[in-house]
Amino acid sequence: MASGERIQGEPAQMHSLFVRRAFLELIRLGEKTAGLRYDSVTMRLVQVGDSIRFNNDPDCIRLIRNIQEYEDLEQALASVDLARVAPGITSDEARSLAGELFGHRTKAKGFLLFDWGDDDQSSNPALNH
């Protein structure tokens, strides 16, 4: 089974994910519509159809629509639409930011892109459980 595939009949889950305050605002505004994380046991628990509550903010919940796997950070940065992951910065700035955010994990094998789309889902009562 590939990453992010839900076992048939398994209920969707709510996950908490923490991001920088500036990113939280961009998520709220619908400008940041995807997030890159290094692959870990915890991140592997997130599946398509699950929801993420950012910074434990009940008004900032997004439904995961797609999960993409990458072998390493370089492949991820070369493949993703950086405007969706880190709006308003250049690819060089994104590489620098990734080094800052991921630290020694920049050499890790495996990164996941969580895609929650671009519409404001926080007003969807089905997501506020």
C-alpha positions in Angstrom: 0.0 0.0 0.0 1.4 3.4 -1.0 1.8 6.3 1.5 -1.4 8.1 2.2 -3.8 5.3 1.0 -6.6 4.6 3.5 -7.7 1.1 4.2 -11.2 0.8 3.0 -13.7 1.5 5.7 -11.1 3.1 8.0 -12.4 6.4 9.5 -10.6 9.7 8.7 -8.4 11.1 11.5 -7.6 14.6 12.8 -3.9 15.3 13.1 -2.1 18.3 14.7 0.8 19.9 12.9 2.8 22.9 14.0 4.0 25.5 11.6 5.7 28.9 11.9 3.3 31.7 12.7 3.9 33.4 9.3 3.0 30.1 7.5 -0.2 29.8 9.7 -1.3 33.2 8.4 -0.6 32.1 4.8 -2.6 28.9 5.3 -5.5 30.9 6.8 -5.4 33.2 3.7 -5.4 30.3 1.3 -2.0 31.2 -0.1 -0.1 28.3 1.4 -1.9 25.2 0.1 0.7 22.4 0.6 3.3 21.5 3.1 6.6 19.6 2.9 7.7 17.3 5.8 10.4 14.8 6.2 9.2 11.2 6.2 8.7 9.8 9.7 6.5 7.3 11.4 4.3 10.1 12.7 3.9 11.7 9.2 3.1 8.3 7.7 0.0 8.2 9.9 -1.5 11.1 7.9 -3.6 9.8 5.0 -5.7 11.3 2.2 -9.1 12.2 3.6 -7.6 13.0 7.0 -7.7 16.6 8.4 -4.8 18.6 9.9 -5.4 21.2 12.6 -2.6 23.7 12.4 -1.1 25.0 15.7 -4.1 23.6 17.6 -6.2 26.4 16.1 -9.8 25.2 15.7 -10.3 27.7 12.9 -7.4 26.4 10.8 -8.2 22.9 9.8 -7.5 21.6 6.3 -8.5 18.3 4.6 -5.7 16.4 3.0 -6.4 15.8 -0.7 -3.2 14.3 -1.9 0.1 13.1 -0.5 3.2 12.9 -2.7 6.4 11.1 -1.8 9.9 12.2 -2.7 13.2 10.3 -2.3 15.0 13.3 -0.8 14.8 17.0 -0.2 16.5 17.9 -3.5 13.9 15.9 -5.5 11.1 17.4 -3.5 12.3 21.0 -4.0 12.8 20.4 -7.7 9.4 18.9 -8.1 6.9 20.8 -6.0 5.3 24.1 -6.8 7.1 26.3 -4.3 4.5 29.0 -4.6 2.1 26.6 -2.9 4.5 25.4 -0.2 6.3 28.7 0.6 4.5 31.6 -1.2 6.5 34.7 -2.0 10.0 33.3 -1.9 12.5 32.3 -4.5 13.8 28.7 -5.0 17.1 29.8 -3.5 15.3 31.2 -0.5 13.2 28.0 -0.3 16.4 25.9 -0.1 17.8 28.1 2.6 14.5 27.9 4.5 14.4 24.1 4.2 17.9 23.9 5.7 16.8 26.1 8.6 13.5 24.1 9.1 14.8 20.6 8.6 18.4 21.0 10.0 20.3 17.8 9.9 17.2 16.1 8.3 17.9 17.8 5.0 20.1 14.7 4.3 17.2 12.4 5.3 15.8 10.0 2.8 12.2 10.6 2.2 10.0 13.7 2.2 6.2 14.0 2.0 4.2 16.7 0.4 0.7 17.2 2.0 -1.7 18.9 -0.3 -4.8 20.5 1.1 -5.9 22.5 -1.9 -6.6 26.2 -2.1 -10.1 26.7 -0.8 -10.9 27.9 2.7 -12.1 24.7 4.4 -12.2 26.1 8.0 -15.8 27.0 7.6 -16.8 23.4 6.7 -18.6 22.1 9.8 -17.7 18.5 8.9 -14.1 19.3 9.6 -14.7 20.9 13.0 -14.9 17.7 15.0 
